[in-house]
Amino acid sequence: MVKVMASGVFDILHLGHLHYLEESKKLGDELIVVIATDKTVRKLKHEPITDEKIRLELVKSLKPVDDAVIGYEEDMYKIVEQIKPDIITLGFDQEHDEDRIISELSKRGLKTKVKRLPKFDADLNGTRKIIQKIIGWYDFQQKMDKIENRK
């Protein structure tokens, strides 16, 4: 049985996330997803919109996902040692160095393959794009309300 591990924030679920998880699942028999902790998200990306427990529950409910867990803050490889995946998939936009990951896994006695998945092109395939669209819509609505109030 081939065990695949994917990881990410999964803050506002979108089609890019689903594509990443579907493509990850195709590489093996079991897909386990590691959700970044709130503290990790704050440190590396932004203030999370939804907390880690909500993100975990949402990801667990997705069809390609066999299981999901919350990662560790101090040592990202600790969860890999526990899961012992055959393959780790990386999204095209994740800022991880494959060679560095392979080297660290090797030091820990793990012979895990690392595969970067290709970009998925779709409108609103990123959390930041979704947030920008919401802000744009809100700004537009505010301007329209001001015009209406002047009449």
N, C-alpha and C positions, 0 to 999 in steps of 0.2 A: 504494500500500500504506500503510495506516494503522498507525503504530507507537504502542503504548501502553506506558507505564512505570508500574509500581506499586512501592511500597517499604515496608519495615518491618523489624521485628526477626525475626519468625517463630521465636521461641524454643521454644515448645512448640506444634507445629502443632495447630490445632483447626478445627472447622467454620467459624468466623468467618473464618479465614484463607482457607480454600478458597472460601467464598462471595465474598470480596473479590477473589480472583484470577479466579474464573469471571466475575464481573460486569465486571471490568476487561477481560478477553479479549473479551467481547461488543462492546466499543466499537471494536475494530480487528481487524487481520489478524495482528499479531505482538505478543506480550506479553513484555516484558523486566522482570524483577523485580530491584530493588536491595536487597541485604541490608545492614543496618546493621553496621558493624564492632563488634567486642567493646568497644573503647574508647568508641565513641559510645553503645552500650547502657549501659555503666557510668555515663557522664556524664549521660545523659538519663532513664534508667529504673531499672535494677537490675543486679545481677551476672548476666550471662548464664548460663543453665543449660547450654546447649550452645554450643560455640564457633562462630565465624563460618563456618569451613570445613564443619562438619557442617550448619549451617543452610542454607548455600549448596547443598550436595549434595541435601538433602531437598527444598528448593524447586524445584531444577532437575528433579527427578523427577516433579513434579506435572503432570498432564495439561494444564491450561490454559497452562502456562508454556513459552514457546519458548526462553528463555534467562534466566539469572540471573547477576548479578555482585555483587561486594562494593563498597560505596560508598567514599567518601573521608571522612576524619575532619575535615580542615581546611576544606574547601569542598564543601558538599553539592551545589552547582550544577555542579561540575566534571564529574561523571558524566552530568548532564543534557546538558551541552555535547557530550560524547562520543557519547551515545546518540541525541540529537536526536529525541526523541519528538514525535509530533503531539499526544498527550494524556498528561497525568499524572493518575493517579487517586489519591485520598486516601480512606482508610478513615474511617468516620464518627467514630471516636474518636481519630484522629491529630491531634496538637496543632500543626497548620500553618495559617497564615492564607493563604487562596487569593489574596487581592489582593496580599499581600506577595510571594508566589511569582511571580505574573504580572508584577509590577513588576520583580523581579530578573531574570527571564527576558528581559523586554523590553530591559533595559539590556545584556544579553549578546547581543542580536540574535536571540533565539529567539521564535517566535510560537506557542508551545505552549499548548494549552488545559489548564485545570485543572478537574477534576470531582471533587466530593465525593460518594462513594457513600452510599446510605442504610444505616441500621442493620439488621443482620440479627439477629433474635431467635431464639436457641436456647439450650438449657441448656448451660452450660460453653463459651460462645463467646468466652472470653477467658482469656489465660494466667493472670492473677491469680485468676480463678474456679477454674481447675483446681488451682492451687497451694493455694488455701484449702480445696478439697475434700479434697485429699490430706492436708493437715495435720489437718483435722477427722477424717478416717478414722484417721489415725495416733494422734491423741489418744484417740479412742474405743477403739481397739484396746489402747492402753496401759492404760486404765481397766479394760477387760474382763480383761486379763491379771492385773492386781492382784487383781481379785475372784476369779478362778480360783485364784490362788496362795494365797488366804486359806482356801480350802475344804480 
